[in-house]
Amino acid sequence: MPDAKPVHENIILGVILVAVLMAAIDSTIVLLAFPAIVESLHSNLATIIWVILIYMLVSAVATTQFGKVGDIYGRAKIFMGGLTVFTVASFLCGIAPTDVLLIIFRSVQGLGGAMVAATSGAIIADTFERHRIGRAFGFTAMAYNVGAILGIVLGGIITTFVGWQYIFFINVPIGIVALALGSKYIADKQTFAAKLDLLGMVTLALALSLLLYGGIGYASTGTGSLNTVMIVLGVVLLIAFYFVEKRADSPTIPFEMFANKVFKNSILAALLQGLGFLGVVFMLIMYLQGVRGFSPLYASLLLVPGYVVSGVLAPHMGRVSDKHGARIVATIGIAMQIIGVVVYLSLNATSSIYVVIIGSLITGIGGSMFWPANSSAVMAHAEQRRFGIASGLSRMFSTMGMMGSFIVVFVVAALSIPRSEAFQIFVGTSAKLGGSVASAFVTGMRFSFIAMIVILAIAGIISLARGKEDRSSHLKQHVKDPTEEPYAQNPPQ
C-alpha cells in the first residue's frame, strides 16, 4: 500500500468502521429475534442458542490463524475475503429453512468475521503512524457502540414489523458498499515471507474448540463426563501446542512477542476485561427480563445510554492515549467499570431503573477509555511483519474472555435457578419470576457481580503494570521489521 493520502486514510478507516459496524449489529440484533426464530423454524431454545455461540466459537478459534495468513499472503486480501464471506453468509442466514442450516451459515459468517477482525487492526497499524493510531482505534470503538445500539433498536423493529430474516439481509447492501470502496482503496502494503505452521494452527484450533465447547456445555447442562473429557483434552492440547510452537520454524504464535511488557500486559488486560465485564451485561438483561418482567427490547434499551456515551467519547480517549500512552487511560477505564458494577450491586427486585442507567453510563465511560487505548497499545508495540498476528491475538484473547464470561454467568445463575429457566429469561421467552425465585436470582446476581469486580481489579492491576510508553513518531523505529534496523528496546528473544 503506497503512503496513503489523508483522504484515502479516512476512506480506509471508513471501510473498516463499516465492517466493525456490521459485526456489532449482529452481536445484539440476533438476541432480540430469538423467540421469533424459535417459532418460525419450529426449533427449541437449546438448539437456537447456538446461533450466538457458534459465531463466538468460530471467531475465537480462527482470528489468530487468519492474522498470520494475512501477514504472509496480504492483510487486504484476507480482509476483503472476510468481508465477502460475511456478506454472502448473511444472505444465506436470511434464507435458511431450518435451524441446523442457520447454525451452519452462522459459523460461516463467524469465519468471515474472524478474517475481518484478524486483519482490521493490522490494516489500521499499516495505514496510520504510531502517534495517531489511538484515534483510529477510538473510531472503531465508536463504530462498535453505534452498531450495538442499532442492533438493539433495529432488532426489535425488524423482528416485530418485517421478519427475523431481515436482521441478516440488512448486512447485504452494507457489505456490498464496503466491498466496492475497499477494493478501490485498500491494498497490501507489503507481505512477509514465512511458512504456515499447519500443525500449530490445527492444534490450537482443536484445543480452543474443545475448551470452549466443553465450557459452554458445562454452563448449559452442568457437569457431565463428556464436558469434563472435552475440557481435559483441550488443556492437554493447549500444553501440546506450546511445545509444538517451541519447535516450529515459523510458529502460529511467536512467544517472543510477549517479551515486550506493554504488548503482553495489553493482551492479558483484554482477556480479563472481557472475562470480567460481558457477564455483567448478561446478568443485567436476565435481571431486567426475569425479575422486572421487561421485554427484551425495553431491557436492552435501558443499556443504550452507556453505548451512546462510550461511542461519543471513544475517539477522544483514543487521542488521549496517543499523547499519554495506554497505561493510565486504560487503567482508569477499568476502574470506572468497577465503579459501575458496584452501582449494580445495589439492585434488588424493586430498584429504580435509574440505577441501571447510571451504572450503564459509568461503565460506558470506562469502556470508551479502555478499548481504544488498550487495542492501540497492542498494535503500537508489535513488529510490522507481525501486525496480523498481533491483531489476531488481541481479538482471540478478548473473545475468549467474553465467552468465558458467558459461561460464568450461566454457572452462577444455575446456583439460584435452573439452567433451562436462566436461558429462557436471557432470550425473553420466560415470564416474570416469582417472589422467592426472583430473590434467589438477585442474590446469585450479586455474587456474580462481586466475582466480576475481582476479575476486573486483576485486569486493572495488569493494565497499570504494563509500564510507560512513548507513541511519538520516533516510536516507529522499534516496531519495524528487525531486518531493517535493530530494535531499540524489548528485542525478540
Buried (B, 14 or more C-beta within 10 A) or exposed (E): BEEBEEEBBBBBBBBBBBBBBBBBBBBBBBBBBBBBBBEEBEBEBEBBBBBBBBBBBBBBBBBBBBBBBBBBBBBBBBBBBBBBBBBBBBBBBBEBEEBEBBBBBBBBBBBBBBBBBBBBBBBBBBBBBBBBBBBBBBBBBBBBBBBBBBBBBBBBEBBEEEBBBBBBBBBBEBBEEBBEBBBEBBBBBEBBEBEBBEBBBBBBBBBBBBBBBBBBBBBBBEEEEEBEEBBEBBBEBBEBBBEBBEEBEEBBBBEBBBEBBBBBBBBBBBBBBBBBBBBBBBBBBBBBBBBBBBEBBBBBBBBBBBBBBBBBBBBBBBBBBBEBBBBBBBBBBBBBBBBBBBBBEEBBEEBEBEBBBBBBBBBBBBBBBBBBBBBBBBBBBBBBBBBBBBBBBBBBBBBBBBBBBBBBBBBBBBEBBEBBBBBBBBBBBBEEBEEEBBBBBBEBBBEBBEBBBEBBBBBBBBBBBBEEBEBEEEBBEBBBEEEEEEBEEBEEE
